Each structure stands twice: as structure tokens, then as C-alpha cells.
């Protein structure tokens, strides 16, 4: 009688797969944050897996970058958790959120450049839905408290936040914004949009001026 080949238990295979995926995502985040052109082969090598194994989990560069971006944003969202977003005056909370968000984004801005090359802007936006809900909650509170303007739709203001901070990463990478000035530029730009005209800082003109 021919013996049936021994089969590896499914849980063991699943654990191996999960370890490989975690290693690939960690390596992808690290390498793409340093070089947006890092190859799939480089990422596989850094993760300690073969290309066949990597492609078994992520069948294309687009799928890999998509998963790495989701991984990085999930980590960032956890870092951004801060009770002051619901307790501090809205302008102060927005300034703090922008500083924290930029510190994280600056570390990973080249990953976002890699994402720009293979993913649609709407897909990149989808990955940011969790942190953007946090932004929307803050802006809505500011509108209720009278700290932020309420003559523009909330979804539009959230989109403006996403677009401005995303553009800051591109400008920083291109050298058109110095590293030490980005956070302040972001805060001034966003608050000039959010604050009611009468509350704008000196030097920020009201409409028509």
C-alpha cells in the first residue's frame, strides 16, 4: 500500500503565511519610504522571502504598494490618537494634528510618491478614510463651537486637508519647501481656510481684500 504523503497542518501553513506577509509589509514600508523606486525583488530580499512567495501574496507591484500603503496608514492612525482632538480648542487641536500628521508623513513621503505612481488618487484617499474621519470630527466640532467657518461643506474641507498635506509631501520631496518650514506652512494654510474671516491671523486677507 502506498502511504499518503504527510500533510502539513493548515494552521502551521497559515502562521507561515502571516509571518511572511508581515515581513513583506514591514520591508516594503521601510524600503519604499527610503526609495520609491525600490523593486519587488529588493523588497522580497529584505523580507527574507523569495519572489515567488511574495507574488503569491501580492500578484503585482500595484497590489504590493496598495497593501504597504494600507499598513503604513493604519500605523499612522494609531499614532494620531490623542484625546486633545476632542477636548482642546479646535484651532489648537488642528495645529497639533497637523504637526503630528506631518511628522509621520515626512518619514513616509517617498512611500506616498511610490503610491502616486501606481495607484489612482481616489484609491490613495480610500486608504486615509480612518484618519480623515478624525479630521472631519475635529472640523465639525470647530464649526459647532464657532471656531471654524460653516459656510463651506464639511466634506470639502476634509478633502482640502487631504489635498494640502498630500501636496506638502510632494513639495518637500521636490525641494520647494524646506524641512523646517513645512509644519508651519501647513498650519497657516489650513487655518487660513478654516477660520472665519474675522478670526484669521494678521496678514491673512478676507475674501475680496
C-alpha positions in Angstrom: 0.0 0.0 0.0 1.3 3.4 -0.9 1.3 5.8 2.0 -0.4 9.1 1.5 2.1 12.0 1.6 2.2 13.7 5.0 0.3 16.9 5.0 1.5 20.0 6.9 -1.3 21.2 9.2 -3.3 24.1 7.8 -2.8 26.3 10.9 1.0 25.9 10.5 0.8 27.0 6.9 -1.4 29.9 7.8 1.0 31.0 10.5 3.9 30.9 8.0 1.9 32.9 5.5 1.0 35.5 8.1 4.7 35.8 9.1 5.7 36.2 5.5 3.0 38.9 4.9 4.1 40.8 8.0 7.7 40.6 6.9 6.9 41.8 3.4 4.8 44.7 4.6 7.5 45.8 7.1 10.2 45.6 4.4 8.0 47.3 1.9 7.3 50.2 4.2 10.9 50.6 5.1 12.3 50.4 1.6 9.7 52.4 -0.2 9.9 55.1 2.4 13.6 55.4 1.6 13.3 54.9 -2.2 10.0 55.0 -4.1 11.7 53.0 -7.0 12.7 50.1 -4.7 12.0 46.9 -6.7 9.8 44.0 -5.8 13.0 41.8 -5.8 14.6 44.2 -3.3 11.6 44.0 -1.0 11.4 40.3 -1.2 15.1 40.0 -0.3 14.7 42.4 2.6 11.7 40.4 3.9 13.7 37.2 3.7 11.3 35.6 1.2 11.6 34.5 -2.4 9.9 36.5 -5.2 7.6 33.6 -5.9 6.4 33.7 -2.2 5.9 37.5 -2.4 4.0 37.3 -5.7 1.9 34.5 -4.1 0.6 37.1 -1.6 0.8 40.2 -3.8 0.5 39.4 -7.5 1.7 42.8 -8.8 3.7 45.8 -7.8 0.4 47.7 -7.6 -1.1 45.2 -5.2 2.1 45.3 -3.0 2.2 49.1 -2.9 -1.5 49.2 -2.1 -1.0 46.8 0.8 2.1 48.6 2.1 0.3 51.9 2.0 -2.6 50.5 3.9 -0.2 49.1 6.5 1.6 52.4 6.9 -1.6 54.4 7.2 -3.0 52.0 9.8 0.1 52.5 12.0 -0.1 56.3 11.5 -3.8 56.4 12.5 -2.9 54.7 15.8 -0.1 57.2 16.4 -2.5 60.1 15.8 -4.9 59.0 18.5 -4.9 61.9 21.0 -7.7 62.9 23.4 -6.9 66.6 22.7 -8.5 66.3 19.3 -11.9 66.2 21.2 -11.0 68.5 24.1 -8.6 71.3 23.1 -10.0 74.4 21.2 -10.5 73.3 17.6 -7.8 75.6 16.1 -5.2 74.4 18.7 -6.2 70.8 18.1 -5.9 71.2 14.3 -2.4 72.7 14.7 -1.4 69.8 16.9 -3.0 67.2 14.5 -1.2 68.8 11.5 2.2 68.7 13.3 1.8 65.1 14.3 0.5 64.1 10.9 3.3 65.8 9.1 6.0 64.1 11.4 4.6 60.8 10.3 4.0 61.7 6.6 7.5 63.2 6.3 9.0 59.8 7.3 6.9 58.1 4.7 6.6 60.7 2.0 8.5 58.6 -0.6 6.1 55.7 0.0 3.4 58.1 -1.0 5.3 59.0 -4.1 5.5 55.3 -4.9 1.8 55.1 -4.4 1.2 58.1 -6.7 2.9 56.2 -9.5 0.8 53.1 -9.4 -2.5 53.9 -7.6 -5.3 56.2 -8.5 -5.7 59.3 -6.3 -9.1 58.1 -5.2 -7.6 54.8 -4.1 -5.0 56.6 -2.0 -7.8 58.7 -0.5 -9.7 55.5 0.4 -6.7 54.3 2.5 -6.9 57.5 4.5 -10.6 57.2 5.4 -9.9 56.4 9.1 -7.6 59.3 9.8 -9.8 61.6 7.7 -12.8 60.7 9.8 -10.8 62.0 12.7 -10.2 65.2 10.8 -13.8 65.5 9.9 -14.8 65.1 13.5 -12.5 67.9 14.6 -13.7 70.3 11.9 -17.3 69.6 12.7 -16.7 70.3 16.3 -15.0 73.6 15.4 -17.9 74.5 13.3 -20.4 73.8 16.1 -18.3 75.8 18.5 -18.0 78.8 16.1 -14.2 78.4 15.8 -14.3 77.2 12.1 -16.3 78.6 9.3 -19.5 76.9 8.5 -20.2 78.4 5.0 -18.3 75.6 3.2 -19.4 71.9 3.2 -17.6 69.7 5.8 -16.6 67.0 3.1 -15.0 69.7 1.0 -12.9 71.0 4.0 -11.8 67.4 4.8 -10.8 67.0 1.1 -8.9 70.2 1.3 -7.0 68.9 4.3 -6.1 65.7 2.5 -5.0 67.6 -0.7 -2.9 70.2 1.2 -1.0 67.7 3.3 -0.5 65.4 0.3 0.8 68.3 -1.8 3.1 69.3 1.0 4.8 65.9 0.8 5.4 66.4 -2.9 6.7 70.0 -2.4 9.0 68.8 0.3 10.4 66.0 -1.9 10.9 68.4 -4.8 12.8 70.8 -2.6 10.4 73.6 -2.9 9.6 73.5 0.8 12.4 73.4 3.4 12.0 70.6 6.0 11.9 73.0 8.9 9.1 75.2 7.4 6.6 72.6 6.3 4.7 72.2 9.5 4.2 75.9 10.0 3.2 76.4 6.3 0.6 73.6 6.7 -0.8 75.1 9.9 -1.1 78.6 8.4 -2.6 77.3 5.2 -5.2 75.1 6.8 -6.2 77.6 9.5 -6.5 80.4 6.9 -9.0 78.2 5.2 -10.9 77.0 8.3 -11.0 80.2 10.4 -14.0 82.6 10.0 -12.8 85.8 8.3 -12.9 87.8 11.5 -10.7 85.3 13.3 -8.0 85.0 10.7 -4.4 85.8 11.8 -2.9 89.1 10.8 -1.7 89.0 7.2 -4.4 86.6 6.0 -6.8 88.6 3.9 -10.5 88.1 3.8 -12.2 87.4 0.6 -12.1 90.3 -1.8 -9.4 92.2 0.1 
